[in-house]
Amino acid sequence: MPDSKDVYILYTNYKGETQTRHVVPKAMLFTSTSWHPEDQWCLLAYDLDKEQDRFFALKDVHKWWTTNKDKDAELNEPEKLFSSF
């Protein structure tokens, strides 16, 4: 269920497929995973559609937005984006 911290991201997966994902960000980590084998910055987020935690390579996140215009403005200010976790 969405909460006040949910966002939409335009994301390209390892197959090269780009789609919108509805997520609740939890953390940004410099890490590697089975899907992202090289160390890199990843977003750990709860995927509201798949109903599970997922890692998203930040290099493959093209855009962030919400359904709240005031919050969208904040997502364009990095210090506010990072403080939202």
SEFI-760236 format. One record per atom (N, C-alpha, C): atom name; x, y, z; residue number from 1. Coordinates in Angstrom, 1 decimal, decimal comma, padded with zeros to 4 digits. Example, Ala and Ser with C-alpha at 12.3 -4.5 7.8 and 13.67 -1.06 7.14 Angstrom:
+------+--------+--------+--------+------+
| name |     px |     py |     pz | resi |
+------+--------+--------+--------+------+
|    N |  013,2 | -005,7 |  007,8 |    1 |
|   CA |  012,3 | -004,5 |  007,8 |    1 |
|    C |  013,2 | -003,3 |  007,8 |    1 |
|    N |  012,8 | -002,2 |  007,1 |    2 |
|   CA |  013,7 | -001,1 |  007,1 |    2 |
|    C |  012,9 |  000,0 |  007,9 |    2 |
+------+--------+--------+--------+------+
***
This chain:
+------+--------+--------+--------+------+
| name |     px |     py |     pz | resi |
+------+--------+--------+--------+------+
|    N |  000,8 | -001,2 |  000,0 |    1 |
|   CA |  000,0 |  000,0 |  000,0 |    1 |
|    C |  000,9 |  001,2 |  000,0 |    1 |
|    N |  000,6 |  002,2 | -000,9 |    2 |
|   CA |  001,4 |  003,4 | -001,0 |    2 |
|    C |  001,4 |  004,2 |  000,3 |    2 |
|    N |  002,4 |  004,9 |  000,6 |    3 |
|   CA |  002,4 |  005,8 |  001,8 |    3 |
|    C |  003,0 |  007,2 |  001,3 |    3 |
|    N |  003,2 |  008,1 |  002,2 |    4 |
|   CA |  003,6 |  009,4 |  001,8 |    4 |
|    C |  005,0 |  009,5 |  001,1 |    4 |
|    N |  005,8 |  008,4 |  001,2 |    5 |
|   CA |  007,1 |  008,4 |  000,6 |    5 |
|    C |  007,2 |  007,6 | -000,7 |    5 |
|    N |  006,1 |  007,2 | -001,2 |    6 |
|   CA |  006,1 |  006,4 | -002,5 |    6 |
|    C |  006,4 |  007,3 | -003,6 |    6 |
|    N |  007,2 |  006,8 | -004,6 |    7 |
|   CA |  007,5 |  007,5 | -005,8 |    7 |
|    C |  007,4 |  006,6 | -007,0 |    7 |
|    N |  007,4 |  007,2 | -008,2 |    8 |
|   CA |  007,4 |  006,5 | -009,4 |    8 |
|    C |  008,8 |  006,7 | -010,0 |    8 |
|    N |  009,4 |  005,7 | -010,6 |    9 |
|   CA |  010,7 |  005,8 | -011,3 |    9 |
|    C |  010,5 |  005,3 | -012,7 |    9 |
|    N |  011,2 |  005,9 | -013,6 |   10 |
|   CA |  011,3 |  005,4 | -015,0 |   10 |
|    C |  012,6 |  004,7 | -015,0 |   10 |
|    N |  012,6 |  003,3 | -015,2 |   11 |
|   CA |  013,7 |  002,5 | -014,9 |   11 |
|    C |  014,0 |  001,5 | -016,1 |   11 |
|    N |  015,2 |  001,3 | -016,5 |   12 |
|   CA |  015,6 |  000,4 | -017,5 |   12 |
|    C |  016,3 | -000,8 | -016,8 |   12 |
|    N |  015,7 | -002,0 | -017,0 |   13 |
|   CA |  016,2 | -003,2 | -016,4 |   13 |
|    C |  017,4 | -003,8 | -017,1 |   13 |
|    N |  017,9 | -004,9 | -016,6 |   14 |
|   CA |  019,1 | -005,5 | -017,3 |   14 |
|    C |  018,8 | -006,1 | -018,7 |   14 |
|    N |  017,5 | -006,2 | -019,0 |   15 |
|   CA |  017,2 | -006,7 | -020,4 |   15 |
|    C |  017,0 | -005,5 | -021,3 |   15 |
|    N |  017,2 | -004,3 | -020,8 |   16 |
|   CA |  017,0 | -003,1 | -021,7 |   16 |
|    C |  015,6 | -002,7 | -021,8 |   16 |
|    N |  014,7 | -003,2 | -021,0 |   17 |
|   CA |  013,3 | -002,8 | -021,0 |   17 |
|    C |  013,1 | -001,7 | -020,0 |   17 |
|    N |  012,5 | -000,6 | -020,6 |   18 |
|   CA |  012,2 |  000,6 | -019,8 |   18 |
|    C |  010,7 |  000,6 | -019,4 |   18 |
|    N |  010,5 |  000,8 | -018,1 |   19 |
|   CA |  009,1 |  000,9 | -017,6 |   19 |
|    C |  009,0 |  001,7 | -016,4 |   19 |
|    N |  007,8 |  002,1 | -016,0 |   20 |
|   CA |  007,6 |  002,9 | -014,8 |   20 |
|    C |  007,4 |  001,9 | -013,7 |   20 |
|    N |  008,1 |  002,2 | -012,5 |   21 |
|   CA |  008,0 |  001,3 | -011,4 |   21 |
|    C |  007,5 |  002,2 | -010,2 |   21 |
|    N |  006,6 |  001,7 | -009,4 |   22 |
|   CA |  006,0 |  002,4 | -008,2 |   22 |
|    C |  006,7 |  001,8 | -007,0 |   22 |
|    N |  007,5 |  002,6 | -006,3 |   23 |
|   CA |  008,3 |  002,1 | -005,2 |   23 |
|    C |  008,3 |  003,0 | -004,0 |   23 |
|    N |  008,6 |  002,4 | -002,9 |   24 |
|   CA |  008,9 |  003,2 | -001,6 |   24 |
|    C |  010,4 |  003,0 | -001,3 |   24 |
|    N |  011,2 |  004,1 | -001,6 |   25 |
|   CA |  012,6 |  004,0 | -001,3 |   25 |
|    C |  012,9 |  003,7 |  000,1 |   25 |
|    N |  013,9 |  002,9 |  000,3 |   26 |
|   CA |  014,3 |  002,5 |  001,7 |   26 |
|    C |  015,8 |  003,0 |  002,0 |   26 |
|    N |  016,7 |  002,8 |  001,0 |   27 |
|   CA |  018,1 |  003,2 |  001,2 |   27 |
|    C |  018,8 |  003,3 | -000,2 |   27 |
|    N |  019,9 |  004,1 | -000,2 |   28 |
|   CA |  020,8 |  004,1 | -001,3 |   28 |
|    C |  022,1 |  003,5 | -000,8 |   28 |
|    N |  022,6 |  002,4 | -001,5 |   29 |
|   CA |  023,7 |  001,7 | -001,1 |   29 |
|    C |  024,7 |  001,5 | -002,2 |   29 |
|    N |  026,0 |  001,6 | -001,9 |   30 |
|   CA |  027,1 |  001,2 | -002,9 |   30 |
|    C |  027,3 | -000,2 | -002,7 |   30 |
|    N |  026,9 | -001,1 | -003,6 |   31 |
|   CA |  026,8 | -002,5 | -003,4 |   31 |
|    C |  026,8 | -003,2 | -004,8 |   31 |
|    N |  026,8 | -004,5 | -004,7 |   32 |
|   CA |  026,6 | -005,4 | -005,9 |   32 |
|    C |  025,6 | -006,4 | -005,5 |   32 |
|    N |  024,8 | -006,9 | -006,5 |   33 |
|   CA |  023,8 | -007,9 | -006,3 |   33 |
|    C |  023,9 | -008,9 | -007,4 |   33 |
|    N |  023,1 | -010,0 | -007,4 |   34 |
|   CA |  023,2 | -010,9 | -008,5 |   34 |
|    C |  022,7 | -010,3 | -009,8 |   34 |
|    N |  021,9 | -009,3 | -009,8 |   35 |
|   CA |  021,4 | -008,6 | -011,0 |   35 |
|    C |  022,3 | -007,4 | -011,3 |   35 |
|    N |  023,1 | -006,9 | -010,4 |   36 |
|   CA |  024,0 | -005,8 | -010,6 |   36 |
|    C |  025,4 | -006,2 | -010,0 |   36 |
|    N |  026,1 | -007,1 | -010,8 |   37 |
|   CA |  027,3 | -007,7 | -010,2 |   37 |
|    C |  028,5 | -006,8 | -009,9 |   37 |
|    N |  028,5 | -005,6 | -010,6 |   38 |
|   CA |  029,6 | -004,7 | -010,3 |   38 |
|    C |  029,2 | -003,7 | -009,2 |   38 |
|    N |  030,1 | -003,4 | -008,3 |   39 |
|   CA |  029,8 | -002,4 | -007,2 |   39 |
|    C |  029,3 | -001,1 | -007,9 |   39 |
|    N |  028,2 | -000,6 | -007,4 |   40 |
|   CA |  027,6 |  000,6 | -007,9 |   40 |
|    C |  026,6 |  001,1 | -007,0 |   40 |
|    N |  026,1 |  002,3 | -007,2 |   41 |
|   CA |  025,1 |  002,9 | -006,3 |   41 |
|    C |  023,8 |  002,3 | -006,8 |   41 |
|    N |  023,0 |  001,8 | -005,8 |   42 |
|   CA |  021,7 |  001,1 | -006,0 |   42 |
|    C |  020,7 |  001,7 | -005,0 |   42 |
|    N |  019,5 |  001,8 | -005,5 |   43 |
|   CA |  018,4 |  002,1 | -004,7 |   43 |
|    C |  017,7 |  000,8 | -004,2 |   43 |
|    N |  017,6 |  000,7 | -002,9 |   44 |
|   CA |  016,8 | -000,4 | -002,3 |   44 |
|    C |  015,5 |  000,2 | -002,0 |   44 |
|    N |  014,5 | -000,5 | -002,6 |   45 |
|   CA |  013,1 |  000,0 | -002,5 |   45 |
|    C |  012,1 | -001,1 | -002,4 |   45 |
|    N |  011,0 | -000,8 | -001,8 |   46 |
|   CA |  009,9 | -001,8 | -001,8 |   46 |
|    C |  009,1 | -001,5 | -003,1 |   46 |
|    N |  009,0 | -002,5 | -004,0 |   47 |
|   CA |  008,2 | -002,4 | -005,2 |   47 |
|    C |  006,8 | -002,7 | -004,9 |   47 |
|    N |  005,9 | -001,7 | -005,0 |   48 |
|   CA |  004,5 | -001,8 | -004,7 |   48 |
|    C |  003,8 | -002,8 | -005,6 |   48 |
|    N |  004,2 | -002,9 | -006,9 |   49 |
|   CA |  003,5 | -003,8 | -007,8 |   49 |
|    C |  004,0 | -005,3 | -007,6 |   49 |
|    N |  005,2 | -005,5 | -007,4 |   50 |
|   CA |  005,8 | -006,8 | -007,2 |   50 |
|    C |  005,7 | -007,3 | -005,7 |   50 |
|    N |  005,3 | -006,3 | -004,8 |   51 |
|   CA |  005,2 | -006,6 | -003,4 |   51 |
|    C |  006,4 | -007,2 | -002,8 |   51 |
|    N |  007,6 | -006,7 | -003,1 |   52 |
|   CA |  008,8 | -007,2 | -002,5 |   52 |
|    C |  009,9 | -006,1 | -002,6 |   52 |
|    N |  010,9 | -006,2 | -001,8 |   53 |
|   CA |  012,1 | -005,3 | -001,9 |   53 |
|    C |  012,9 | -005,7 | -003,1 |   53 |
|    N |  013,3 | -004,6 | -003,8 |   54 |
|   CA |  014,1 | -004,8 | -005,0 |   54 |
|    C |  015,3 | -003,8 | -005,0 |   54 |
|    N |  016,3 | -004,1 | -005,7 |   55 |
|   CA |  017,5 | -003,2 | -005,9 |   55 |
|    C |  017,3 | -002,6 | -007,3 |   55 |
|    N |  017,5 | -001,3 | -007,5 |   56 |
|   CA |  017,5 | -000,6 | -008,7 |   56 |
|    C |  018,8 |  000,1 | -008,9 |   56 |
|    N |  019,5 | -000,2 | -010,0 |   57 |
|   CA |  020,8 |  000,5 | -010,2 |   57 |
|    C |  020,5 |  002,0 | -010,5 |   57 |
|    N |  021,1 |  002,9 | -009,8 |   58 |
|   CA |  020,8 |  004,3 | -009,9 |   58 |
|    C |  021,1 |  004,8 | -011,3 |   58 |
|    N |  022,1 |  004,2 | -012,0 |   59 |
|   CA |  022,5 |  004,7 | -013,3 |   59 |
|    C |  021,4 |  004,4 | -014,3 |   59 |
|    N |  020,4 |  003,5 | -014,0 |   60 |
|   CA |  019,4 |  003,1 | -014,9 |   60 |
|    C |  018,0 |  003,8 | -014,5 |   60 |
|    N |  018,0 |  004,6 | -013,5 |   61 |
|   CA |  016,8 |  005,4 | -013,1 |   61 |
|    C |  016,9 |  006,7 | -013,9 |   61 |
|    N |  015,9 |  006,9 | -014,8 |   62 |
|   CA |  016,0 |  008,1 | -015,7 |   62 |
|    C |  015,2 |  009,3 | -015,1 |   62 |
|    N |  014,2 |  009,0 | -014,3 |   63 |
|   CA |  013,3 |  010,1 | -013,8 |   63 |
|    C |  012,6 |  009,6 | -012,5 |   63 |
|    N |  012,4 |  010,5 | -011,6 |   64 |
|   CA |  011,6 |  010,3 | -010,4 |   64 |
|    C |  010,4 |  011,2 | -010,4 |   64 |
|    N |  009,2 |  010,8 | -009,9 |   65 |
|   CA |  008,1 |  011,7 | -009,7 |   65 |
|    C |  007,1 |  011,0 | -008,8 |   65 |
|    N |  006,2 |  011,9 | -008,3 |   66 |
|   CA |  005,1 |  011,4 | -007,5 |   66 |
|    C |  003,8 |  011,9 | -008,1 |   66 |
|    N |  002,7 |  011,7 | -007,4 |   67 |
|   CA |  001,4 |  012,3 | -007,8 |   67 |
|    C |  001,2 |  013,6 | -007,1 |   67 |
|    N |  002,1 |  014,0 | -006,3 |   68 |
|   CA |  002,1 |  015,2 | -005,5 |   68 |
|    C |  003,0 |  016,3 | -006,1 |   68 |
|    N |  002,5 |  017,3 | -006,6 |   69 |
|   CA |  003,3 |  018,3 | -007,3 |   69 |
|    C |  004,3 |  019,0 | -006,4 |   69 |
|    N |  004,0 |  019,2 | -005,1 |   70 |
|   CA |  004,9 |  019,8 | -004,2 |   70 |
|    C |  006,1 |  018,9 | -003,9 |   70 |
|    N |  005,8 |  017,6 | -003,8 |   71 |
|   CA |  006,8 |  016,6 | -003,5 |   71 |
|    C |  007,7 |  016,5 | -004,8 |   71 |
|    N |  007,1 |  016,6 | -006,0 |   72 |
|   CA |  007,9 |  016,5 | -007,2 |   72 |
|    C |  009,0 |  017,5 | -007,2 |   72 |
|    N |  008,7 |  018,7 | -006,8 |   73 |
|   CA |  009,7 |  019,8 | -006,8 |   73 |
|    C |  010,8 |  019,4 | -005,8 |   73 |
|    N |  010,5 |  018,8 | -004,7 |   74 |
|   CA |  011,5 |  018,4 | -003,8 |   74 |
|    C |  012,5 |  017,3 | -004,4 |   74 |
|    N |  011,9 |  016,4 | -005,2 |   75 |
|   CA |  012,8 |  015,4 | -005,8 |   75 |
|    C |  013,8 |  015,9 | -006,7 |   75 |
|    N |  013,7 |  017,1 | -007,2 |   76 |
|   CA |  014,7 |  017,7 | -008,0 |   76 |
|    C |  015,7 |  018,4 | -007,2 |   76 |
|    N |  015,6 |  018,5 | -005,9 |   77 |
|   CA |  016,6 |  019,0 | -005,0 |   77 |
|    C |  017,3 |  017,9 | -004,3 |   77 |
|    N |  018,5 |  017,5 | -004,6 |   78 |
|   CA |  019,2 |  016,3 | -004,1 |   78 |
|    C |  019,2 |  016,2 | -002,5 |   78 |
|    N |  019,4 |  017,4 | -001,9 |   79 |
|   CA |  019,4 |  017,3 | -000,4 |   79 |
|    C |  018,1 |  016,9 |  000,2 |   79 |
|    N |  017,0 |  017,3 | -000,5 |   80 |
|   CA |  015,7 |  016,9 |  000,0 |   80 |
|    C |  015,4 |  015,5 | -000,4 |   80 |
|    N |  015,8 |  015,0 | -001,5 |   81 |
|   CA |  015,6 |  013,6 | -001,9 |   81 |
|    C |  016,3 |  012,7 | -000,9 |   81 |
|    N |  017,5 |  012,9 | -000,6 |   82 |
|   CA |  018,2 |  012,0 |  000,3 |   82 |
|    C |  017,7 |  012,1 |  001,7 |   82 |
|    N |  017,1 |  013,2 |  002,1 |   83 |
|   CA |  016,6 |  013,3 |  003,5 |   83 |
|    C |  015,2 |  012,6 |  003,6 |   83 |
|    N |  014,6 |  012,2 |  002,4 |   84 |
|   CA |  013,3 |  011,6 |  002,4 |   84 |
|    C |  013,4 |  010,1 |  002,8 |   84 |
|    N |  014,5 |  009,5 |  002,9 |   85 |
|   CA |  014,7 |  008,1 |  003,3 |   85 |
|    C |  014,6 |  008,0 |  004,8 |   85 |
+------+--------+--------+--------+------+
***
